[in-house]
Amino acid sequence: MKALVQTLILLFLSMSLLAQDCYTEATQENIKSDYCQLWHGRTFQGTIGDDNQRIEIRFIEISRDSESHFKYHVKGKSRVLNNVCDFDGYMIVKQIMILNEAKRDCHEPDLSGGIIYGSYQLNENPEQKHVGRFTGNFKCMFDKSPYGPTLNNTWFGQEEFNSFYGNWANYDKSEPKYCSWGFQIPLSKNEDLFKHYDKEFYLFNSKYLDKGWKTYVLSNLNTFIKVPKNYEIDELRLADDFIEYTSEEIDQASKEEEKKWWE
């Protein structure tokens, strides 16, 4: 069993390395495209601090700068538990990589048409409660379409694709906190919140359920998330190795997650 797991890990790593070799830098040729729709109107799931407290980020308005194709102005809202804050700021595109399909073996279904790299600064409204500034970098996968670049959501975020990662610092100059968010799965500081499992699922560490994650996890249970009884085991598992929840618990969680808290 252990040998099988090791084989799967090596296969996954080799695919990741292959993906990197399949892209070539093409920033100047693609910078004039409008990338707003990669982020506009999306809610990203995130983690903040050492205890993996859940944070949600919603991009409500995004527009390109009138003088620079590299800069985007953004507005949105963040939520930690019941505390909702407005933010505004900017994103800077630093590099655009395009899939080179002429290269051998660069036709894997998980590969996107391109990858966009950049940095961001988002400033929460100082007149609200528990506010500060987000800074860091992002990496998003996109495909080309007749309607412009569209988000490629094949990779949810855990592998750094479709992710924003950096820090949040309170305006009072206190020590910055690690903060990241992803399309559906965020990177965590100690890599102990989610981990990829059996190609189709992510395992969630149950010790963080009370950090705002329970309704999100249950609403996506067995779709792309499973909750093991023992998160630390690095082996394939049997059905009774996972925590079970009632249909009532799952339905209630789904209703809670459907609420549009940003309106």
N, C-alpha and C positions, 0 to 999 in steps of 0.2 A: 504493500500500500504506500509506504513512504517513497519507494522508488518511482511510483506512478506520479505522486505529487511533485517530486523533484523534476520529472520529465515535463510536466505541464508548466512548471515555473520557467524552465529553460526555454521551452517553446514560446512562452509569452514574452520573455526578455528578447529572444531573437527576433520576434515580430516587431518589437518596439525599436530595436536597433535598425532593422530593415526599413521601418517607416522613416527614421531620420535620414537614411541614405537616399530616399526616394524624392526628396524635396530640394529645390534649388532656389536661391535668393532672387527675388524679382520685385523688390519694393517699388522702384521707380515706375515700372511698367503697370503696376496695379494700384498705386496710391490714390489715383483719382476716383476710384470706385467708392461708392457710399456704403459703409459698413454698419450703419445705424441699426439695421434690422437684426443684426446678430445679437443685440442686447435689449433692444427696445421692447417693452411690454413683457419682460420675462422676470420671474421670481427665482432667485438663486438661493440655494441652501448653504449655510456656512457654519463655521465654528469659531469661537472667540475665547481667548484665554487658555490657561493650562488645563482647565477642567472640562473642555469641550462643550461649553455652553452654546446652545444653538442660536444662530443669528440668521435672519432672512434679509435679503437685499432685493429690492424691486426697482428696476430702471423704468421711469415713467416718461421722461423726455430726453431725447438725444438728438443733437444737431451738429453738423460739421462747422468748424470755424470758417468765417467768411474769407480769411486771408491765408489759412494753412490747411492743406489736405491732411496733414498729420494729426491735427488736434480736433477733438470732439468735446462739446460741452454737454454735461449730463445733469439731470435732476432725478431724484427718486426718494425712496423711503427705506429705512432700516427698522427691523423689529427684533427685540430680545424680550421674550416672554410677552408681557402686555405693554411694554414701553416702545412706542413708535416715534421715530424721529425723521424729520425731513433732511435731505442733504442735497448739495449741489457741488459741482466740481468739474473735472476734465479728465480725459483719457488721451494719451499720446501714442500713436502708432510708431513703432520703432523698426519693425521689419515684417515683410510679407514673404512667405515661402510658398511656392507653387509646385504641385505634384508634377514630376517629370515622368510621364507615362512611357516615354521612349526607353527608359531604363528597364532592364530585365527584372522580372519579379515585382514590378511596382503596380500591380493590378489587384492587390488584396482588397476585399470588400470593405474592410474597416478603415481604409485610407481615405482621407478627404481630398477635395480639390486644392485646398490650401491651408496654411496656418498663419495666423496673424499674432504678432508679439507686440507688447507695449507696456506702458506704465500708467498709473492712475493716482489721482488725489481727489478724495470725496470729503467734503466738510459738512458735518451735521450742524443744524441750526443751534447756535450758542444760547438761544433763549429757551430751549427745551431741556428736558431732564436727561442726565447720564449721556452727555454728548462729547464728541471728539472728532478726530480726523483719521480717515483711512488712507493709507499709502501703500504702494506695492507694485507688482507687475501682473500682467495677465497673458494668457495664451489660449487662443480660441481656434477651433477648426471650422472651416467653411467650405461650401461648394458653390460653384458658379451656376447661375440660372438666368433665364431671360429677364427676370425681375431683379437681378443684382445678386450679390453674395448672400447666401442663406446659411444659417447655423447647421453644421453637421453634428448631430447629437449621438453619434455611434458610441463615443466614449463619454461617459457621464461626468467625469471630472477628476476621479481619483488618481489618474495617471498624469495629472497636471494639464491635460487638455480641457478646454472649456472651463478654465479655473482662473480665479483672481486670488493672489496670495501675497501677504505682507503683514502689516501691523495696524492696530488701532491705538491711538493715543488720546487720552483725555486732554482737554484744553488747559488743565491746570498743571501740565508738564510732568505728570506722574509717569511711571515706567510704562512703556508701550506694551500692549498685549498682542500676541500672535493672533491673526485673523485671516481667514480664507473663506472663499465660497466658490461653489461649483454649480454646473447646470443642474445636477441632481445629487452628486456626491462630492463633498468638500475634502480637500487635503487636510489632514490633522497634524498638529505639531509633533506629536510623538508616534504618529502612524498607528494609533490604537483606537480609532473610532469606527472606521469601515475598513474592510479589506476584501479584495477580489477573491471570488470563490467559484470554482467549477464553471468558468467562462461566462455564465449567464447571471450570476447572482453576486451580491455583496453581503458579507457578514457584518452585522452591527454588534458592537460591544454593549451588552445589556446594562453594564454599570453606569452608562450615561443616559439611560432612558429618562431619568428625572431631571435632566438638564435641558428640557424643552423638546426632546426628540421623540417622545412616545407616540404622539398622534401622527407624526410624519412616517415613522417606521411602520406602525400598524396599518396606515392607509396604503402603504406600498408593499405590504407583507406578501411574500411569495410571487410578487410581480418581478421585482429585481432585488428585494431585500429579504434576508433570513436572519433570525436571531438565535444563535447557538447557546446552549447551556454553558458551554466552556469555550470562550472566544480564543483562548491561547493555543488550542490544539491545531496543528498544521497538517491535518489529514482530511481525506474525504469522510463524510459523515453519513450515518443512518438517519432515517426519519425521526426516530425518538431522541436524537441528539439536539433537536431544536425545541425552543419554547413554543407552546401552543397558546393561542388566544381565542376567545369566543367570537362568534359572528357579531354579537352585540357590541363588543369592544372595538372590533374592526369597523363596523358601521358608524359608530359614534366618532371614531378617530377620523374617518373619511369626511364626515359632515364638518368637523372642526377645521380640517385642512382646506375645505372648499370655500371658507369665508374669505372675502376680499378685504383683508385688513388694511390695505393701502388706500382705500377709497375714503 
